[in-house]
């Protein structure tokens, strides 16, 4: 009954258009009220505690890193370097998008930010070179979601905070799956581009490549610094965010491409995005407290276990997440389902880090799936095409992602992330 009350109130309020954070708070209040444990003081205490979390401090700094990267010309330097390497092969700009997407993912940790930065630079170039607009936009959108899997992924930080899971462990676990996704995109684009008439850029000489590499060198070092620093215990994920932001600011200043007038816009943009994420995170902590006290995870585990055995139960959980990922944005989905499902999978003997990577990949697919694919809408706004057109362009990549996800789920071994 408690589960029905919680989910009923939450999704009813979301359907009528209430913002996610307020819908979560209202659902928590109703659930606490029905359990006879409603207390305004406790509600306020957990709401403040939700934002007063050291691990969450990494998020504004990585968001700031992405803003500086775009405003300071770092994004353009990375794309130029990638173009000098692979732009001359058939469908070369598609490979540029994939290579640049991997690098961008190691800088900002946001699928939306990466898609916006890549799309603004590459989609006009691809269209000018004769690439189909829908196919080019679909590729950029599918590459953008690498930022949710590769470190420093903001969704992984949120999952770790609400689930009490090691964020460093999650970051390390996301490297191999993220690179496999990038490799799969490369093979998919090769299969697509060899059948289509796509222009090639002029092959860059080694001198041109050397110049492009020097211009992008300091930006290319940042993902390596973050990964080595985290793996070596030099700094925590939060400190990594500070390092990334300061490093990006220094690079942009040395390149003299970040003007003083742009700095205010960068800070304002960062503050707006951070405020939205922090509000939802605070509401999620209140909700997590309410569902824990009401023993919602235990009820869900008992209800699902009575229906099926452990392997099929895990499959059922993943199918539910895939469906909800198609109709919900990723941040609220992580914050709603992580505290509910982590205790359930732990009872099944599944490592929460392994489950977290599967969950994030699962929900990432929802970002490029109608009807509520946030990354799809970013791509549509940049290339000025309809949702139907971008869906036609993205389906090969979407099928491959689903195949990778199914393979990851079916392989029970989790040794690859230890």
C-alpha positions as CSV (number, residue, x, y, z in Angstrom):
1,X,0.0,0.0,0.0
2,X,2.8,2.4,0.9
3,X,4.5,1.8,-2.5
4,X,1.2,2.5,-4.3
5,X,0.7,5.7,-2.4
6,X,4.3,6.9,-3.1
7,X,4.3,6.1,-6.8
8,X,0.7,7.2,-7.3
9,X,1.3,10.7,-5.8
10,X,4.7,11.2,-7.4
11,X,3.6,10.3,-11.0
12,X,0.2,12.0,-10.7
13,X,1.9,15.3,-9.8
14,X,4.5,14.9,-12.5
15,X,1.7,14.2,-15.1
16,X,0.0,17.5,-14.3
17,X,3.2,19.4,-14.8
18,X,4.6,19.9,-11.3
19,X,8.4,20.3,-11.3
20,X,10.2,17.1,-10.3
21,X,11.7,18.4,-7.1
22,X,8.3,19.6,-5.7
23,X,6.6,16.4,-6.8
24,X,9.2,14.3,-4.9
25,X,8.7,16.5,-1.8
26,X,5.0,16.2,-1.9
27,X,5.2,12.4,-2.4
28,X,7.5,12.2,0.6
29,X,5.2,14.3,2.7
30,X,2.1,12.3,1.8
31,X,3.9,9.0,2.5
32,X,5.2,10.3,5.9
33,X,1.7,11.5,6.7
34,X,0.1,8.1,5.9
35,X,2.7,6.4,8.1
36,X,2.1,8.7,11.0
37,X,5.6,10.0,11.1
38,X,5.3,13.5,9.5
39,X,7.4,16.1,11.2
40,X,8.2,19.5,9.7
41,X,11.5,19.7,11.6
42,X,12.7,16.4,10.2
43,X,11.6,17.4,6.7
44,X,13.6,20.6,6.9
45,X,16.6,18.9,8.4
46,X,16.9,16.3,5.6
47,X,16.2,18.8,2.9
48,X,19.1,20.9,4.1
49,X,21.2,17.8,4.6
50,X,20.5,16.9,1.0
51,X,22.4,20.0,-0.3
52,X,25.0,20.0,2.5
53,X,26.8,17.0,1.1
54,X,30.5,17.3,0.3
55,X,30.3,14.8,-2.6
56,X,27.7,17.0,-4.4
57,X,30.2,19.9,-4.5
58,X,31.8,18.1,-7.4
59,X,28.8,18.8,-9.6
60,X,29.0,22.6,-9.8
61,X,32.7,22.5,-10.5
62,X,32.3,20.0,-13.4
63,X,29.4,22.1,-14.8
64,X,31.7,25.1,-14.5
65,X,34.4,23.2,-16.4
66,X,32.0,22.5,-19.2
67,X,30.9,26.1,-19.4
68,X,34.5,27.4,-19.5
69,X,35.4,24.8,-22.1
70,X,32.7,26.0,-24.4
71,X,33.2,29.8,-23.8
72,X,37.0,29.6,-23.9
73,X,37.4,27.9,-27.2
74,X,38.7,24.6,-25.8
75,X,35.9,22.7,-27.5
76,X,36.9,24.1,-30.9
77,X,40.6,23.1,-30.3
78,X,39.6,19.6,-29.5
79,X,37.4,19.3,-32.6
80,X,40.1,20.8,-34.8
81,X,42.6,18.2,-33.5
82,X,40.3,15.3,-34.1
83,X,39.5,16.6,-37.6
84,X,43.2,16.6,-38.4
85,X,43.5,13.0,-37.5
86,X,40.4,11.3,-39.1
87,X,38.6,14.0,-41.1
88,X,40.0,12.8,-44.4
89,X,38.5,9.3,-44.4
90,X,35.0,8.6,-45.7
91,X,32.5,9.8,-43.2
92,X,35.4,11.4,-41.4
93,X,33.4,14.1,-39.6
94,X,31.4,11.3,-37.9
95,X,34.6,9.8,-36.5
96,X,35.6,13.3,-35.5
97,X,32.3,13.6,-33.5
98,X,33.0,10.2,-31.8
99,X,36.6,11.0,-30.9
100,X,35.7,14.5,-29.7
101,X,32.8,13.1,-27.7
102,X,35.1,10.8,-25.8
103,X,37.4,13.7,-24.9
104,X,34.4,16.0,-24.0
105,X,33.0,13.2,-21.8
106,X,36.2,13.4,-19.7
107,X,35.8,17.1,-19.2
108,X,32.2,18.0,-18.3
109,X,30.3,14.8,-17.2
110,X,27.1,16.0,-18.8
111,X,25.4,14.5,-21.8
112,X,23.4,17.7,-22.5
113,X,26.4,19.9,-22.3
114,X,28.5,17.6,-24.5
115,X,25.8,17.3,-27.1
116,X,25.2,21.1,-27.2
117,X,29.0,21.8,-27.6
118,X,29.6,19.1,-30.2
119,X,26.4,19.9,-32.1
120,X,27.0,23.6,-32.4
121,X,30.4,23.0,-33.9
122,X,30.0,19.8,-36.0
123,X,26.4,19.6,-37.2
124,X,26.8,22.7,-39.5
125,X,30.1,21.4,-40.7
126,X,28.6,17.9,-41.5
127,X,25.6,19.4,-43.3
128,X,27.8,21.6,-45.4
129,X,29.9,18.6,-46.4
130,X,26.8,16.8,-47.7
131,X,25.9,14.6,-44.7
132,X,22.2,14.0,-44.1
133,X,21.1,16.3,-41.4
134,X,19.1,13.7,-39.5
135,X,21.9,11.2,-39.6
136,X,24.5,13.8,-38.5
137,X,22.3,15.0,-35.6
138,X,21.5,11.4,-34.5
139,X,25.2,10.6,-34.4
140,X,26.1,13.6,-32.3
141,X,23.2,12.9,-29.9
142,X,24.2,9.3,-29.5
143,X,27.8,10.3,-28.8
144,X,26.7,12.9,-26.3
145,X,25.5,10.3,-23.8
146,X,29.0,9.0,-23.4
147,X,29.3,11.8,-20.8
148,X,26.9,10.0,-18.5
149,X,29.1,6.8,-18.4
150,X,32.7,8.0,-18.7
151,X,34.2,9.8,-15.7
152,X,33.5,12.4,-14.4
153,X,29.9,11.5,-14.9
154,X,27.4,13.7,-13.0
155,X,24.7,11.0,-12.9
156,X,27.3,8.6,-11.4
157,X,28.0,11.2,-8.7
158,X,24.3,11.5,-7.9
159,X,23.9,7.7,-7.8
160,X,26.9,7.4,-5.4
161,X,25.5,10.2,-3.1
162,X,22.0,8.9,-2.7
163,X,23.1,5.2,-2.6
164,X,26.1,5.6,-0.4
165,X,28.3,4.0,-3.1
166,X,31.9,4.8,-3.7
167,X,32.0,7.5,-6.4
168,X,35.7,6.8,-7.2
169,X,34.7,3.1,-7.7
170,X,31.9,4.2,-10.0
171,X,34.2,6.4,-12.0
172,X,36.7,3.6,-12.5
173,X,33.8,1.2,-13.4
174,X,32.5,3.5,-16.1
175,X,35.7,3.7,-18.2
176,X,35.6,0.3,-20.0
177,X,31.8,0.4,-20.8
178,X,32.1,4.0,-22.0
179,X,35.0,3.1,-24.3
180,X,33.2,0.0,-25.6
181,X,30.2,2.3,-26.4
182,X,32.5,4.6,-28.3
183,X,34.0,1.7,-30.2
184,X,30.6,0.4,-31.1
185,X,29.6,3.9,-32.4
186,X,32.7,3.8,-34.5
187,X,31.9,0.5,-36.1
188,X,28.2,1.5,-36.6
189,X,29.2,4.8,-38.3
190,X,31.6,2.8,-40.6
191,X,28.7,0.6,-41.6
192,X,26.4,3.6,-42.2
193,X,28.9,5.9,-43.9
194,X,30.3,3.3,-46.4
195,X,26.9,3.1,-48.1
196,X,26.2,6.8,-48.2
197,X,27.8,9.5,-50.3
198,X,29.7,11.5,-47.7
199,X,32.4,14.1,-48.6
200,X,35.8,13.9,-47.1
201,X,37.9,16.7,-45.7
202,X,41.3,17.4,-47.2
203,X,43.9,15.2,-45.6
204,X,46.0,17.1,-43.0
205,X,49.7,17.0,-43.2
206,X,51.8,16.0,-40.2
207,X,52.8,19.6,-39.6
208,X,49.1,20.6,-39.5
209,X,48.4,17.7,-37.1
210,X,51.3,18.8,-34.9
211,X,50.0,22.3,-34.7
212,X,46.5,21.1,-33.9
213,X,47.9,18.8,-31.2
214,X,49.9,21.6,-29.6
215,X,46.8,23.8,-29.5
216,X,44.7,21.1,-27.9
217,X,47.5,19.5,-25.8
218,X,46.6,21.0,-22.4
219,X,42.9,20.3,-22.9
220,X,43.7,16.7,-23.8
221,X,45.6,16.3,-20.5
222,X,42.6,17.1,-18.3
223,X,40.8,13.7,-18.5
224,X,44.1,11.9,-17.9
225,X,44.8,14.1,-14.8
226,X,41.3,13.3,-13.4
227,X,41.5,9.6,-13.9
228,X,45.1,9.2,-12.7
229,X,44.4,11.5,-9.7
230,X,41.4,9.5,-8.7
231,X,42.9,6.1,-9.2
232,X,46.1,7.1,-7.4
233,X,44.2,8.6,-4.5
234,X,45.7,12.1,-5.1
235,X,42.3,13.7,-4.7
236,X,38.7,12.9,-4.1
237,X,36.0,13.3,-6.8
238,X,35.0,16.6,-5.3
239,X,38.6,17.8,-5.4
240,X,38.8,16.5,-9.0
241,X,36.0,18.9,-9.9
242,X,37.9,21.9,-8.4
243,X,41.1,20.8,-10.2
244,X,39.2,20.5,-13.5
245,X,37.5,23.9,-13.2
246,X,40.7,25.7,-12.2
247,X,42.7,23.9,-14.9
248,X,40.1,24.8,-17.6
249,X,40.1,28.4,-16.5
250,X,43.9,28.6,-16.7
251,X,44.0,27.1,-20.1
252,X,41.3,29.4,-21.4
253,X,43.1,32.4,-19.9
254,X,46.4,31.4,-21.4
255,X,44.8,31.0,-24.8
256,X,43.2,34.4,-24.4
257,X,39.9,33.2,-25.7
258,X,37.9,33.7,-22.5
259,X,37.1,37.4,-22.3
260,X,36.2,39.1,-19.0
261,X,32.7,39.9,-20.3
262,X,32.1,36.1,-20.9
263,X,33.1,35.1,-17.4
264,X,29.9,36.5,-15.8
265,X,27.8,34.6,-18.3
266,X,29.8,31.4,-17.5
267,X,29.2,31.8,-13.8
268,X,25.5,32.6,-14.2
269,X,25.0,29.6,-16.4
270,X,26.8,27.4,-13.9
271,X,24.8,28.8,-11.0
272,X,21.4,28.2,-12.8
273,X,22.3,24.6,-13.7
274,X,23.7,23.9,-10.3
275,X,20.6,25.3,-8.5
276,X,18.3,23.0,-10.5
277,X,20.4,19.9,-9.7
278,X,20.9,20.8,-6.0
279,X,17.1,21.4,-5.5
280,X,16.3,18.0,-7.0
281,X,19.1,16.3,-5.0
282,X,17.8,17.9,-1.7
283,X,14.3,16.7,-2.5
284,X,15.6,13.2,-3.3
285,X,17.3,12.9,0.1
286,X,14.0,13.7,1.8
287,X,12.3,11.1,-0.4
288,X,15.0,8.6,0.3
289,X,14.6,9.1,4.1
290,X,10.8,8.7,3.8
291,X,10.9,5.5,1.7
292,X,13.6,4.0,3.9
293,X,11.6,4.6,7.1
294,X,8.5,3.3,5.4
295,X,10.4,0.2,4.3
296,X,9.5,0.6,0.7
297,X,12.6,-1.2,-0.7
298,X,11.8,-4.2,1.5
299,X,8.2,-4.2,0.3
300,X,9.3,-4.0,-3.4
301,X,11.9,-6.8,-2.9
302,X,9.3,-9.0,-1.2
303,X,6.7,-8.3,-3.9
304,X,9.1,-8.9,-6.8
305,X,10.7,-12.0,-5.2
306,X,7.3,-13.6,-4.9
307,X,6.8,-13.3,-8.6
308,X,10.1,-14.7,-10.0
309,X,13.6,-15.9,-9.2
310,X,16.7,-13.8,-8.9
311,X,18.0,-13.7,-12.5
312,X,14.6,-12.9,-13.9
313,X,14.0,-10.4,-11.1
314,X,17.1,-8.4,-12.2
315,X,15.9,-8.5,-15.8
316,X,12.5,-7.2,-14.7
317,X,14.1,-4.3,-12.8
318,X,16.2,-3.4,-15.8
319,X,13.1,-3.4,-18.1
320,X,11.3,-1.2,-15.7
321,X,14.2,1.2,-15.6
322,X,14.4,1.2,-19.4
323,X,10.7,2.1,-19.7
324,X,10.9,4.9,-17.1
325,X,14.1,6.2,-18.8
326,X,12.0,6.8,-21.9
327,X,9.5,9.0,-20.1
328,X,11.6,10.6,-17.4
329,X,14.7,12.8,-17.4
330,X,17.9,11.1,-16.1
331,X,18.6,13.1,-13.0
332,X,15.2,12.6,-11.3
333,X,15.2,9.0,-12.4
334,X,18.5,8.3,-10.7
335,X,17.5,10.1,-7.6
336,X,14.1,8.4,-7.3
337,X,15.1,4.8,-8.2
338,X,18.6,4.5,-6.7
339,X,17.6,4.6,-3.0
340,X,14.7,2.3,-3.7
341,X,16.5,-0.3,-5.8
342,X,20.0,-0.4,-4.3
343,X,18.8,-2.3,-1.1
344,X,16.8,-4.6,-3.4
345,X,19.8,-5.6,-5.5
346,X,22.0,-5.9,-2.4
347,X,19.6,-8.5,-1.1
348,X,20.1,-10.4,-4.4
349,X,23.8,-10.4,-3.8
350,X,24.6,-7.9,-6.6
351,X,27.4,-5.4,-6.3
352,X,25.9,-1.9,-6.2
353,X,28.7,-0.5,-8.3
354,X,28.0,-3.1,-11.0
355,X,24.3,-2.3,-10.8
356,X,25.0,1.4,-10.9
357,X,26.8,1.2,-14.2
358,X,24.0,-0.9,-15.7
359,X,21.4,1.5,-14.3
360,X,23.2,4.6,-15.8
361,X,23.7,2.9,-19.2
362,X,20.0,1.9,-19.1
363,X,18.8,5.4,-18.3
364,X,21.3,7.0,-20.8
365,X,19.5,5.1,-23.6
366,X,16.3,6.9,-22.5
367,X,18.1,10.3,-23.2
368,X,18.0,9.4,-26.9
369,X,14.7,7.7,-27.0
370,X,11.3,9.4,-27.6
371,X,9.1,10.8,-26.1
372,X,11.2,12.4,-23.4
373,X,14.7,12.2,-24.8
374,X,16.4,15.3,-23.4
375,X,19.5,14.9,-25.6
376,X,17.2,14.4,-28.7
377,X,15.6,17.7,-28.1
378,X,19.0,19.4,-27.7
379,X,19.9,18.0,-31.1
380,X,16.6,19.1,-32.6
381,X,17.1,22.6,-31.4
382,X,20.6,22.9,-32.8
383,X,19.9,21.3,-36.2
384,X,16.3,22.7,-36.5
385,X,14.7,19.3,-37.4
386,X,11.7,17.5,-35.9
387,X,11.7,14.8,-33.4
388,X,10.6,12.3,-36.1
389,X,13.5,13.2,-38.3
390,X,16.1,12.8,-35.6
391,X,14.5,9.5,-34.6
392,X,15.0,8.3,-38.2
393,X,18.6,9.3,-38.0
394,X,19.5,7.8,-34.7
395,X,17.9,4.3,-34.9
396,X,21.1,2.4,-35.9
397,X,23.0,3.8,-33.0
398,X,20.1,3.2,-30.6
399,X,19.9,-0.5,-31.7
400,X,23.7,-0.9,-31.1
401,X,23.4,0.7,-27.6
402,X,20.6,-1.7,-26.7
403,X,22.8,-4.6,-27.9
404,X,25.7,-3.4,-25.8
405,X,23.4,-3.0,-22.8
406,X,22.0,-6.5,-23.2
407,X,25.5,-8.0,-23.5
408,X,26.6,-6.2,-20.3
409,X,23.6,-7.4,-18.5
410,X,23.8,-11.0,-19.6
411,X,27.5,-11.3,-18.7
412,X,27.3,-12.0,-15.0
413,X,31.0,-11.4,-14.5
414,X,31.8,-8.0,-12.8
415,X,35.6,-8.5,-12.6
416,X,36.1,-5.8,-15.3
417,X,35.5,-2.9,-13.0
418,X,37.5,-4.0,-10.0
